[in-house]
Amino acid sequence: MPDTLSRPAPQTAPAPQTAAAREAALDALSALLGQRLSRKPADLDHHAHSEAWYPATPPDAVAWPETTEEVSRIVRICAAHGLPIVAWGTGTSLEAQALATEGGLTLDLSRMRAIRALHAEDMQVVVEPGITREELNAELRATGLFFPVDPGANASIGGMAATRASGTTTVRYGSMRDNVMGLEVVLADGRIIRTGSRAAKSAAGYDLTALMLGSEGTLGIITELTLRLHGQPEAITSAVCAFDSFEAAVETVMATIQMGLPMARIEFVDEDVARAFNAYARTDMPEKPHLLIEFHGSQAGVAEQAEAFGAIVAEMGGADFDWAASTEARNALWKMRHGAYPACLAWRPGSIGLVTDICVPISRLAEAVAETRADIRAEGLVGPILGHVGDGNFHAILLLERDNPDELARAKRVAGRMAERALAMGGTVTGEHGVGIGKRAYMQAEHGEGWAVMGALKAALDPRNLLNPGKLVPETPSPDARA
């Protein structure tokens, strides 16, 4: 397999960009935006980093648009001068999706965070891309509705759509693919299009909404989203349970799914993550693999589900549940789970994290986790494992000494074997993190000629390769070479 951590060669280089052309573009943008265009070192540095290990890649400037029309005008100016554009939400992506690896303009959408319309009777809401999932649910609290997709980080809704995010609640509520009904998108030439509708279904042509979801800003800039909402459950019950082996924990998950129990969340953490939680959050979890479970429904329904799940756990040799009876206790449980990454980093002080994920059919999950753990041990690395085991997705957090090329090389080997393993098992090299530059080297192996089709779509919608160049899709011949 190719080197997952090397920086891939760019696709078609953005249109020839001389220093004069770049300055002309930035002058025009400054005239349009005033103080909302910045070239200050602090602003460039803030947008040069992501949540992952990737080196800093500052853009030439940062813009803060406030309307869809402004985004369109910005894109037209950049297109006229050949200036690359990278959309930015909150910067929480893990595969460098929002980094300006080719320079150009970072388009920070954080000022576009309004709720444009709430259609409570249809259980729908129309939002701007910069609003975060926590902000949205805070605004919805009084309506009895909520938006369920929870990737852990307080990401922007636009960024979640661009990376087709999922997370802890996917096993019940689905991913962004299932909860975005329509989009407003600015294309690479500045045109504004609308995809989808508020209707429950449609047979009217290509599904452009699905095309944009997961495109990571390479096909267009999302400026509005119509989202599907869900009713807030009458009752919620959460619990954590320890197992003597991770195989028993995974088998419990498989048995629960096969019984048809409607879990809202079911998460796995290994004994290393439990140790990290204890050190970081002052918990007293047994240093064993754990499942974290949550049920949503009526009072009677969740009680029945919890009882049925308890019987499965007992049969599989799990310990007694530690039930989170109050809202505060439940929130603390999931806050701890969402804080696994900083907890693991703190467990090895001064380390950096190479975080990678794969997703496999649920029947192969225990095998995939076991072989990954063996790889980590064989390479002499520290690598806690956790994941959304209800849908076969798990993550390895490889903790590396900063500026240690030997550890980095060993981590690269582990990540490569994980990707190979996922494909051999009929899975995918990323269930959640997306492609960016970190997983791009595996796209040919996963998609074959389909990856070339993705490149053709990119070339059709963005022939000058100005939108997030160097990410997701294959290299393509330059426009001159194609002529």
C-alpha positions as CSV (number, residue, x, y, z in Angstrom):
1,M,0.0,0.0,0.0
2,P,1.2,3.6,-0.6
3,D,2.5,5.8,2.1
4,T,-0.5,7.2,3.9
5,L,1.5,10.1,5.5
6,S,3.4,11.4,2.5
7,R,2.0,14.5,0.9
8,P,0.5,13.5,-2.4
9,A,1.4,15.4,-5.6
10,P,-1.2,18.0,-6.4
11,Q,-3.9,17.5,-9.0
12,T,-3.9,19.9,-12.0
13,A,-2.1,22.9,-10.6
14,P,-4.4,25.8,-10.2
15,A,-4.3,28.2,-13.1
16,P,-0.9,29.8,-13.4
17,Q,-0.7,32.1,-10.4
18,T,2.0,34.8,-10.6
19,A,2.7,37.0,-7.7
20,A,1.0,39.8,-9.6
21,A,-2.1,37.7,-10.2
22,R,-2.3,36.8,-6.5
23,E,-1.9,40.4,-5.4
24,A,-4.5,41.5,-7.9
25,A,-7.0,38.9,-6.5
26,L,-6.3,39.9,-3.0
27,D,-6.7,43.6,-3.8
28,A,-10.1,42.9,-5.4
29,L,-11.2,40.8,-2.4
30,S,-10.0,43.5,0.0
31,A,-12.1,46.1,-1.9
32,L,-15.1,43.8,-1.6
33,L,-14.7,42.7,2.0
34,G,-12.7,45.4,3.8
35,Q,-11.6,44.3,7.2
36,R,-13.2,40.9,6.6
37,L,-10.1,40.0,4.5
38,S,-7.0,39.4,6.5
39,R,-3.4,38.7,5.8
40,K,-2.3,39.0,9.4
41,P,0.1,36.3,10.5
42,A,-2.1,35.3,13.5
43,D,-5.1,34.8,11.3
44,L,-3.0,32.8,8.7
45,D,-1.5,30.7,11.4
46,H,-4.9,29.9,13.0
47,H,-6.1,28.6,9.6
48,A,-2.8,26.7,9.0
49,H,-3.5,23.9,11.5
50,S,-6.0,21.1,11.9
51,E,-6.8,18.6,14.7
52,A,-4.3,16.1,13.3
53,W,-0.5,15.8,13.0
54,Y,-0.2,17.6,9.6
55,P,2.4,20.4,9.3
56,A,1.2,23.9,9.2
57,T,0.2,25.2,5.7
58,P,-0.9,28.8,6.0
59,P,-3.1,30.4,3.2
60,D,-2.2,33.7,1.5
61,A,-5.3,35.3,3.1
62,V,-8.4,34.6,5.0
63,A,-11.9,35.9,4.1
64,W,-15.1,36.0,6.3
65,P,-18.1,36.2,4.0
66,E,-21.6,36.8,5.5
67,T,-24.0,36.0,2.7
68,T,-24.3,33.5,-0.2
69,E,-24.0,36.4,-2.7
70,E,-20.7,37.4,-1.1
71,V,-19.4,33.9,-1.4
72,S,-20.4,33.9,-5.1
73,R,-18.6,37.2,-5.7
74,I,-15.5,36.0,-3.9
75,V,-15.4,32.8,-6.0
76,R,-15.8,34.8,-9.2
77,I,-12.8,37.1,-8.2
78,C,-10.7,34.0,-7.3
79,A,-11.6,32.3,-10.6
80,A,-10.7,35.4,-12.6
81,H,-7.2,35.4,-11.1
82,G,-6.6,31.7,-10.6
83,L,-6.5,31.9,-6.8
84,P,-7.3,28.6,-5.0
85,I,-10.1,28.5,-2.4
86,V,-10.4,26.3,0.6
87,A,-13.6,26.4,2.7
88,W,-13.2,26.4,6.5
89,G,-15.7,25.5,9.2
90,T,-14.2,24.9,12.6
91,G,-10.9,23.2,11.6
92,T,-11.7,19.9,13.3
93,S,-11.1,17.6,10.4
94,L,-8.6,14.8,10.8
95,E,-7.2,14.3,7.2
96,A,-6.2,18.0,6.4
97,Q,-9.3,18.6,4.4
98,A,-9.4,22.3,5.4
99,L,-5.7,23.1,5.0
100,A,-4.5,25.4,2.2
101,T,-1.8,23.0,1.0
102,E,-1.6,24.9,-2.3
103,G,-1.9,28.4,-0.8
104,G,-4.6,30.7,-1.9
105,L,-7.7,31.9,0.1
106,T,-9.2,30.2,3.1
107,L,-12.9,31.0,3.1
108,D,-13.9,31.0,6.8
109,L,-17.7,30.5,7.0
110,S,-18.0,31.0,10.7
111,R,-20.0,34.3,10.3
112,M,-22.7,32.5,8.3
113,R,-24.3,30.7,11.3
114,A,-28.0,31.7,11.2
115,I,-31.1,29.5,11.2
116,R,-32.8,30.7,8.1
117,A,-36.1,28.8,8.6
118,L,-37.6,26.3,11.0
119,H,-40.4,24.1,9.8
120,A,-41.3,22.3,13.0
121,E,-44.4,20.7,11.6
122,D,-42.3,19.0,8.9
123,M,-39.4,18.3,11.3
124,Q,-37.0,20.3,9.2
125,V,-34.6,23.3,9.6
126,V,-32.7,25.4,7.1
127,V,-29.4,26.7,8.4
128,E,-26.2,28.4,7.2
129,P,-23.0,26.4,7.2
130,G,-21.1,28.0,10.0
131,I,-23.5,27.1,12.8
132,T,-22.2,24.3,15.0
133,R,-24.1,21.2,16.0
134,E,-24.2,22.3,19.6
135,E,-25.4,25.8,18.7
136,L,-28.1,24.3,16.6
137,N,-29.4,21.9,19.2
138,A,-29.4,24.7,21.8
139,E,-31.6,26.7,19.6
140,L,-33.9,23.8,19.0
141,R,-34.3,22.8,22.6
142,A,-37.6,24.5,23.1
143,T,-39.2,22.9,20.0
144,G,-39.0,19.3,21.2
145,L,-36.8,18.5,18.2
146,F,-33.0,17.9,17.8
147,F,-30.4,17.2,15.1
148,P,-28.9,13.9,15.9
149,V,-25.6,13.6,14.0
150,D,-22.8,13.7,16.6
151,P,-19.2,13.3,15.4
152,G,-17.8,14.2,18.8
153,A,-16.2,17.5,18.0
154,N,-18.4,20.6,18.0
155,A,-18.0,20.8,14.2
156,S,-19.8,23.2,11.9
157,I,-22.8,21.8,10.1
158,G,-21.4,22.8,6.7
159,G,-18.1,21.0,7.5
160,M,-20.0,17.9,8.7
161,A,-21.9,17.9,5.3
162,A,-18.7,18.4,3.3
163,T,-17.1,15.4,5.0
164,R,-20.3,13.3,5.2
165,A,-19.8,13.1,8.9
166,S,-21.2,10.4,11.2
167,G,-20.5,9.5,14.8
168,T,-21.8,8.1,18.0
169,T,-25.5,8.2,17.1
170,T,-25.2,6.8,13.6
171,V,-26.3,3.3,14.6
172,R,-29.8,4.7,15.2
173,Y,-30.2,8.0,13.3
174,G,-27.8,7.7,10.4
175,S,-25.1,10.0,9.1
176,M,-25.2,13.3,7.3
177,R,-26.1,11.3,4.2
178,D,-29.4,10.4,5.9
179,N,-30.2,13.8,7.5
180,V,-29.4,16.4,4.8
181,M,-32.4,17.0,2.5
182,G,-31.1,19.8,0.3
183,L,-28.2,22.3,-0.2
184,E,-27.4,25.6,-1.6
185,V,-24.0,25.5,-3.2
186,V,-21.7,28.0,-4.9
187,L,-19.8,26.4,-7.8
188,A,-16.3,27.1,-9.0
189,D,-17.4,29.7,-11.5
190,G,-19.6,31.5,-8.9
191,R,-22.9,30.1,-10.0
192,I,-25.4,29.4,-7.1
193,I,-27.3,26.1,-7.4
194,R,-29.9,24.5,-5.1
195,T,-30.0,20.7,-4.7
196,G,-32.8,18.5,-3.3
197,S,-36.0,19.8,-1.8
198,R,-38.1,19.7,1.4
199,A,-40.2,16.9,0.0
200,A,-39.8,13.4,1.6
201,K,-38.6,11.9,-1.7
202,S,-37.8,12.7,-5.3
203,A,-37.2,10.9,-8.6
204,A,-36.2,14.1,-10.5
205,G,-32.8,13.5,-12.0
206,Y,-29.3,13.1,-10.5
207,D,-29.0,13.3,-6.7
208,L,-26.8,16.4,-6.5
209,T,-27.2,16.6,-2.8
210,A,-25.6,13.2,-2.4
211,L,-22.8,14.2,-4.8
212,M,-21.9,17.3,-2.7
213,L,-22.0,15.4,0.6
214,G,-18.5,14.1,1.3
215,S,-17.0,16.1,-1.6
216,E,-14.8,18.0,1.0
217,G,-15.2,21.3,-0.7
218,T,-13.7,20.1,-4.0
219,L,-16.9,20.6,-6.0
220,G,-18.5,23.6,-4.5
221,I,-18.9,25.8,-1.4
222,I,-22.0,24.9,0.7
223,T,-23.8,28.0,1.9
224,E,-27.2,26.6,3.1
225,L,-28.4,23.2,4.3
226,T,-31.9,21.8,4.8
227,L,-31.7,19.3,7.6
228,R,-34.0,16.5,8.8
229,L,-34.8,16.8,12.5
230,H,-36.0,14.1,15.0
231,G,-38.2,14.3,18.1
232,Q,-36.4,14.5,21.4
233,P,-36.9,11.1,23.1
234,E,-39.2,10.9,26.1
235,A,-36.7,8.9,28.0
236,I,-32.9,8.2,27.7
237,T,-30.9,5.7,29.6
238,S,-27.1,5.3,29.4
239,A,-24.7,2.8,30.9
240,V,-21.1,1.7,30.8
241,C,-20.0,-2.0,31.2
242,A,-16.6,-3.7,31.4
243,F,-15.6,-6.9,29.8
244,D,-12.6,-9.2,30.3
245,S,-11.8,-9.2,26.6
246,F,-12.5,-7.0,23.6
247,E,-13.7,-10.1,21.7
248,A,-16.5,-10.5,24.3
249,A,-17.4,-6.8,24.0
250,V,-17.6,-7.0,20.2
251,E,-19.6,-10.2,20.3
252,T,-22.1,-8.5,22.6
253,V,-22.5,-5.7,20.1
254,M,-23.1,-8.3,17.3
255,A,-25.7,-10.2,19.4
256,T,-27.5,-6.9,20.2
257,I,-27.7,-5.9,16.6
258,Q,-28.9,-9.3,15.5
259,M,-31.7,-9.2,18.1
260,G,-32.9,-5.9,16.7
261,L,-32.5,-3.8,19.8
262,P,-32.8,-0.1,18.7
263,M,-29.6,1.3,20.3
264,A,-29.1,5.0,20.0
265,R,-25.3,4.7,20.7
266,I,-23.0,1.8,21.4
267,E,-19.3,2.7,21.7
268,F,-16.3,0.5,22.4
269,V,-13.1,1.6,24.2
270,D,-10.2,-0.7,25.0
271,E,-8.2,-1.0,28.2
272,D,-5.7,1.7,27.2
273,V,-8.5,4.2,26.6
274,A,-9.9,3.3,30.1
275,R,-6.5,4.0,31.6
276,A,-6.4,7.3,29.8
277,F,-9.8,8.3,31.0
278,N,-8.9,7.4,34.6
279,A,-5.7,9.6,34.4
280,Y,-7.4,12.5,32.5
281,A,-10.9,12.7,34.0
282,R,-10.2,11.2,37.4
283,T,-12.6,8.3,36.8
284,D,-12.2,4.8,38.3
285,M,-13.0,2.6,35.4
286,P,-11.6,-0.9,35.5
287,E,-8.7,-1.1,33.2
288,K,-10.5,-3.4,30.8
289,P,-12.4,-3.0,27.5
290,H,-15.8,-1.3,27.9
291,L,-19.0,-0.7,26.0
292,L,-20.9,2.6,26.4
293,I,-24.5,2.2,25.5
294,E,-27.5,4.5,25.2
295,F,-31.2,3.8,24.5
296,H,-33.8,6.4,23.4
297,G,-37.6,6.0,23.5
298,S,-40.5,5.9,26.0
299,Q,-40.0,5.1,29.6
300,A,-41.3,1.6,29.2
301,G,-39.4,1.1,26.0
302,V,-36.0,2.0,27.2
303,A,-36.5,-0.1,30.4
304,E,-37.4,-3.1,28.3
305,Q,-34.4,-2.5,26.0
306,A,-32.0,-2.1,28.9
307,E,-33.3,-5.3,30.4
308,A,-32.8,-7.2,27.2
309,F,-29.3,-5.8,26.7
310,G,-28.4,-6.7,30.3
311,A,-29.3,-10.3,29.6
312,I,-27.0,-10.3,26.5
313,V,-24.1,-8.8,28.6
314,A,-24.6,-11.4,31.3
315,E,-24.5,-14.2,28.8
316,M,-21.2,-12.7,27.3
317,G,-19.6,-12.4,30.7
318,G,-19.7,-8.7,31.1
319,A,-19.7,-6.9,34.4
320,D,-22.6,-5.2,36.0
321,F,-23.7,-1.9,34.4
322,D,-22.9,1.5,35.8
323,W,-26.1,3.2,34.9
324,A,-26.1,7.0,34.3
325,A,-29.5,7.8,35.8
326,S,-29.5,11.6,35.6
327,T,-29.1,14.0,32.7
328,E,-25.9,15.3,34.3
329,A,-24.4,11.8,34.6
330,R,-25.3,11.0,31.0
331,N,-23.7,14.2,29.8
332,A,-20.6,13.4,31.8
333,L,-20.4,10.0,30.3
334,W,-20.5,11.2,26.7
335,K,-18.3,14.2,27.4
336,M,-15.7,11.7,28.6
337,R,-16.1,9.6,25.4
338,H,-15.9,12.7,23.2
339,G,-12.8,13.7,25.1
340,A,-10.9,10.5,24.3
341,Y,-8.4,12.1,21.9
342,P,-7.1,14.8,24.4
343,A,-7.2,12.2,27.2
344,C,-5.0,9.8,25.1
345,L,-2.6,12.6,24.2
346,A,-2.3,13.5,27.9
347,W,-1.7,9.9,28.8
348,R,1.6,10.1,26.9
349,P,2.7,13.7,27.7
350,G,4.2,15.7,24.8
351,S,3.0,13.2,22.2
352,I,1.2,13.8,18.9
353,G,-1.6,11.7,17.6
354,L,-1.7,9.9,14.3
355,V,-5.4,9.1,14.3
356,T,-6.8,6.8,11.6
357,D,-10.0,4.8,11.1
358,I,-11.4,2.0,9.0
359,C,-14.9,0.5,8.8
360,V,-15.6,-3.2,8.1
361,P,-18.7,-5.4,8.0
362,I,-19.8,-6.0,11.6
363,S,-19.1,-9.8,11.2
364,R,-15.4,-9.0,10.7
365,L,-15.1,-6.3,13.4
366,A,-13.6,-8.5,16.1
367,E,-11.0,-9.9,13.7
368,A,-10.1,-6.4,12.4
369,V,-9.6,-5.0,15.9
370,A,-7.6,-8.1,17.0
371,E,-5.2,-7.9,14.0
372,T,-4.8,-4.1,14.4
373,R,-3.9,-4.5,18.1
374,A,-1.4,-7.1,17.1
375,D,0.1,-4.8,14.5
376,I,0.4,-2.0,17.1
377,R,2.1,-4.3,19.6
378,A,4.5,-5.7,16.9
379,E,5.6,-2.2,16.0
380,G,6.2,-1.3,19.7
381,L,3.7,1.6,19.6
382,V,1.2,3.0,22.0
383,G,-2.1,2.9,20.2
384,P,-5.5,3.0,22.1
385,I,-8.5,1.8,20.1
386,L,-12.1,3.0,20.3
387,G,-15.0,3.2,17.9
388,H,-18.6,3.2,16.9
389,V,-18.8,-0.5,17.0
390,G,-22.5,-0.5,16.2
391,D,-21.6,0.2,12.6
392,G,-18.3,-1.5,12.3
393,N,-16.2,1.7,12.5
394,F,-13.2,2.0,14.8
395,H,-10.3,4.3,15.4
396,A,-6.6,3.8,16.4
397,I,-5.0,6.7,18.1
398,L,-1.2,6.1,17.6
399,L,0.7,8.2,20.1
400,L,4.0,9.3,18.8
401,E,6.9,11.1,20.2
402,R,7.2,14.5,18.5
403,D,9.9,14.7,15.9
404,N,10.6,11.0,16.1
405,P,10.9,9.8,12.5
406,D,11.3,6.1,13.5
407,E,8.0,6.1,15.4
408,L,6.3,7.9,12.5
409,A,7.5,5.3,10.1
410,R,6.2,2.5,12.3
411,A,2.8,4.3,12.6
412,K,2.7,4.6,8.9
413,R,3.1,0.9,8.5
414,V,0.3,0.2,11.0
415,A,-2.1,2.7,9.2
416,G,-1.2,1.1,5.9
417,R,-2.0,-2.4,7.1
418,M,-5.2,-1.2,8.6
419,A,-6.3,0.1,5.2
420,E,-5.3,-3.1,3.5
421,R,-7.2,-5.1,6.0
422,A,-10.4,-3.1,5.6
423,L,-10.4,-3.5,1.9
424,A,-9.7,-7.3,2.2
425,M,-12.6,-7.6,4.5
426,G,-15.0,-5.8,2.2
427,G,-14.9,-2.5,4.1
428,T,-13.6,1.0,3.5
429,V,-10.3,2.8,4.4
430,T,-12.3,5.5,6.2
431,G,-15.7,5.2,7.7
432,E,-15.7,8.7,9.2
433,H,-12.5,10.7,8.9
434,G,-12.8,11.3,5.2
435,V,-10.1,11.5,2.5
436,G,-8.4,14.9,2.4
437,I,-4.7,14.2,1.7
438,G,-4.2,11.5,4.4
439,K,-6.4,8.8,2.8
440,R,-6.1,9.9,-0.8
441,A,-3.3,7.4,-1.5
442,Y,-5.8,4.6,-0.9
443,M,-8.6,5.7,-3.2
444,Q,-7.4,3.8,-6.3
445,A,-7.3,0.6,-4.3
446,E,-10.8,1.1,-2.9
447,H,-12.6,2.5,-5.9
448,G,-10.7,1.3,-9.0
449,E,-12.0,3.1,-12.1
450,G,-14.6,4.8,-9.9
451,W,-11.9,7.1,-8.6
452,A,-11.2,8.2,-12.2
453,V,-14.9,9.0,-12.5
454,M,-14.7,11.1,-9.4
455,G,-11.8,13.0,-11.1
456,A,-13.9,13.5,-14.2
457,L,-16.7,15.0,-12.1
458,K,-14.2,17.3,-10.5
459,A,-12.8,18.3,-13.9
460,A,-16.3,19.0,-15.2
461,L,-17.4,21.2,-12.3
462,D,-14.0,22.8,-11.5
463,P,-11.8,22.5,-14.7
464,R,-9.1,24.9,-13.3
465,N,-8.9,22.9,-10.0
466,L,-9.4,26.0,-7.8
467,L,-11.6,24.4,-5.1
468,N,-9.6,22.7,-2.4
469,P,-6.8,21.5,-4.8
470,G,-4.7,18.5,-3.8
471,K,-7.5,16.7,-2.0
472,L,-9.7,13.7,-2.4
473,V,-9.6,13.1,-6.2
474,P,-6.8,11.9,-8.5
475,E,-4.3,14.0,-10.4
476,T,-5.7,15.1,-13.8
477,P,-3.9,16.4,-16.9
478,S,-3.6,20.2,-17.1
479,P,-6.2,22.0,-19.3
480,D,-3.4,22.6,-21.9
481,A,-2.5,18.9,-22.0
482,R,-6.1,17.9,-22.5
483,A,-6.6,20.2,-25.4
